[in-house]
């Protein structure tokens, strides 16, 4: 069975090879390949925001931490690890986002694979 990631990798390789052969500017090729080859893929788990409104990202794993930003509904995020924090909707798990933006409540993020606990 071919995984979704191997298909995406193959597609990015074809795009990159086609861009070089056609003489496309490197920047245009990189912009197309960026979602497939973001630097977090090898150390993180992909997830998707399922909140109906923008999901608040926080400095730490809990609602008492200040907001550092937001992620739009439906957006894909890369999760570095999980920790316990403030209970949100019956779920006290929080995901540390791999891009360094902060923490998001697991209640509003569907993950595609197991997420490891953060080191203490």
C-alpha positions in Angstrom: 0.0 0.0 0.0 1.4 3.4 -1.0 1.2 6.0 1.7 -0.1 9.5 1.2 3.3 10.9 2.1 5.1 8.8 -0.5 2.7 10.0 -3.2 3.2 13.6 -2.1 7.0 13.1 -2.1 6.8 11.6 -5.6 4.7 14.5 -6.8 7.1 17.1 -5.4 10.0 15.3 -7.1 8.2 15.4 -10.4 7.5 19.1 -9.9 11.0 19.9 -9.0 12.5 17.9 -11.9 10.0 19.5 -14.3 10.8 23.0 -13.0 14.6 22.5 -13.5 14.0 21.0 -17.0 11.7 23.8 -18.0 14.1 26.4 -16.6 11.6 27.7 -14.0 13.0 30.0 -11.4 14.0 28.1 -8.3 11.8 30.3 -6.1 8.6 29.2 -8.0 9.5 25.5 -7.6 10.3 25.9 -3.9 7.0 27.6 -3.2 5.1 24.7 -4.7 7.1 22.0 -2.9 7.1 23.8 0.5 3.9 22.2 1.9 5.2 18.7 1.0 8.8 19.3 2.2 8.4 21.4 5.3 11.2 20.9 7.8 9.0 19.4 10.4 7.8 16.3 8.6 10.6 14.0 9.8 10.2 14.9 13.5 6.6 15.7 13.8 3.0 14.4 13.3 0.6 16.1 10.8 -2.7 17.2 12.1 -5.7 19.4 11.0 -7.5 22.1 12.8 -11.2 21.1 13.3 -12.3 24.2 15.2 -15.1 26.2 13.6 -13.4 29.5 14.3 -9.6 30.3 14.3 -7.9 28.2 16.9 -5.9 30.2 19.4 -2.3 29.2 19.8 -0.8 29.8 23.2 2.6 30.2 24.8 2.1 27.1 27.0 -0.2 24.2 27.4 -3.3 25.8 28.9 -5.8 28.6 28.5 -4.1 30.7 31.2 -1.1 31.2 28.9 -1.2 34.3 26.6 -2.1 33.9 23.0 0.7 33.9 20.4 -1.4 33.6 17.3 -4.2 31.6 15.7 -4.6 28.9 13.1 -7.5 28.9 10.6 -10.1 26.1 10.6 -9.1 23.3 8.2 -5.4 24.2 8.2 -2.8 21.5 8.5 -0.4 21.8 11.4 2.8 19.9 12.4 2.8 18.7 16.0 6.1 18.2 17.8 4.8 16.6 21.0 2.0 16.6 23.6 1.6 17.5 27.3 -1.2 17.9 29.8 -2.7 21.2 30.4 -6.0 23.0 30.9 -9.1 20.8 30.2 -10.8 22.0 27.0 -14.0 20.2 26.1 -13.1 17.2 28.3 -9.6 16.9 26.8 -6.5 18.0 28.8 -4.0 17.2 26.0 -2.2 20.1 24.3 0.0 19.9 21.2 3.2 21.8 20.9 3.4 23.0 17.3 6.6 22.2 15.4 6.8 25.7 13.9 7.5 27.2 17.3 4.3 29.2 17.3 3.1 27.7 20.5 0.6 25.2 21.9 -2.9 24.2 20.6 -5.6 22.4 22.4 -5.8 18.8 21.2 -9.6 19.1 21.4 -9.5 21.1 18.2 -6.8 19.2 16.3 -7.2 15.9 14.6 -3.9 14.1 14.3 -3.0 11.4 11.7 -0.5 9.4 13.8 0.6 8.9 17.5 2.1 12.0 19.1 4.9 11.4 21.7 5.0 13.1 25.1 7.1 16.2 25.4 10.4 15.8 27.3 10.2 17.2 30.8 
